């Protein structure tokens, strides 16, 4: 079974049709299960709204992106930031310093990995990739 933890940078790459979007889409489409954190919802909505305020997208594109995101996120399993996730985010990671939001994603992915040992974290973030490699994510 192919289980993917979808981190925000990967989702935003797809939504904003960045150069790596086709690879992200292929990976997502090849997965049997997509899991993520509730944090993804917050980060994605903030990024979309920030793009509008920075005049990177139009109001019409904003609405399309939000609707696309809301439709897609329904197909993902989401974990809330419970005590296990929060506690896991406070530990040292192989590559430090880990940013707070990255630590939450890593901790959430590690919690999911207890259920799905085959889980792989999908990200485009270079700093996160360093930790994912060392954590076998």
C-alpha positions in Angstrom: 0.0 0.0 0.0 1.3 3.5 -0.9 0.6 6.0 1.9 1.7 9.6 1.4 1.8 12.3 4.1 1.0 15.5 2.2 3.0 18.5 3.5 1.9 22.0 2.7 4.7 22.9 0.3 3.8 20.0 -1.9 0.1 20.9 -2.0 0.9 24.5 -2.8 3.2 23.5 -5.6 0.3 21.6 -7.1 -2.3 24.3 -6.4 -0.1 27.1 -7.8 1.0 25.0 -10.8 4.7 25.5 -10.0 7.3 23.6 -12.1 7.3 20.5 -9.9 3.5 20.2 -10.0 3.4 17.3 -12.5 5.6 15.2 -10.2 3.5 16.1 -7.2 0.3 15.2 -9.0 1.7 11.9 -10.2 2.8 11.0 -6.6 -0.6 11.9 -5.2 -2.5 10.0 -7.9 -0.3 7.0 -7.3 -1.1 6.8 -3.6 -3.6 4.5 -2.0 -4.0 6.8 0.9 -3.2 10.5 1.5 -2.8 11.7 5.1 -2.0 15.1 6.5 -2.2 17.4 9.5 -5.0 19.9 10.2 -2.0 22.4 10.0 -2.1 21.9 6.2 -5.6 23.6 6.2 -4.3 26.6 8.0 -1.1 27.0 6.0 -2.8 26.5 2.7 -5.6 29.0 3.3 -3.1 31.6 4.6 -0.8 31.1 1.5 -3.7 31.5 -0.9 -4.9 34.7 0.9 -1.3 36.0 1.0 -1.0 35.4 -2.8 -4.0 37.6 -3.3 -2.7 40.4 -1.0 0.7 40.2 -2.8 -1.1 40.5 -6.1 0.2 37.2 -7.3 -3.4 36.0 -8.1 -6.7 37.6 -8.9 -9.9 37.5 -6.9 -11.3 35.0 -9.4 -8.2 32.8 -9.0 -8.5 33.1 -5.2 -12.0 31.6 -5.4 -10.9 28.8 -7.7 -7.9 27.9 -5.6 -10.0 27.9 -2.4 -12.7 25.7 -4.0 -10.1 23.3 -5.5 -8.4 23.0 -2.1 -11.7 22.5 -0.2 -12.8 19.8 -2.7 -9.4 18.0 -2.5 -8.9 18.1 1.2 -12.2 16.1 1.7 -10.3 13.1 0.3 -7.5 13.3 2.8 -7.3 11.9 6.3 -6.4 14.6 8.7 -4.8 14.4 12.2 -5.4 17.1 14.7 -2.6 18.5 16.9 -3.2 16.4 19.9 -0.8 15.9 22.8 1.2 13.2 21.0 1.8 15.5 18.0 2.6 18.5 20.2 4.9 16.5 22.4 6.6 15.0 19.4 7.1 18.4 17.9 9.2 19.5 20.9 11.9 16.8 20.6 15.2 17.2 18.7 15.1 16.2 15.1 18.1 14.9 13.2 18.6 18.2 11.5 18.2 21.2 13.7 17.1 23.8 14.0 13.7 22.6 12.8 11.1 25.4 12.3 8.0 25.0 14.5 5.5 24.3 11.7 8.0 21.8 10.2 8.3 20.1 13.6 4.5 19.8 13.7 4.4 18.2 10.2 7.3 15.8 11.1 5.7 14.8 14.4 2.3 14.2 12.7 3.9 12.1 10.0 5.8 10.1 12.7 2.4 9.5 14.5 0.9 8.3 11.2 4.0 6.1 10.6 3.0 4.1 13.6 -0.2 3.1 11.8 1.3 3.0 8.3 5.0 1.9 8.4 5.3 2.4 4.6 4.4 6.1 4.9 6.4 8.6 2.9 6.3 12.4 3.4 5.8 14.4 0.3 7.3 17.9 0.4 9.2 20.3 -1.8 10.9 22.0 1.2 14.6 21.4 1.2 15.0 21.7 5.0 12.1 19.2 5.6 13.6 16.8 3.1 16.8 16.6 5.1 14.8 15.4 8.2 12.5 13.1 6.2 15.5 11.3 4.8 17.0 10.7 8.2 13.7 9.8 9.8 12.9 7.3 7.0 9.8 9.3 6.0 
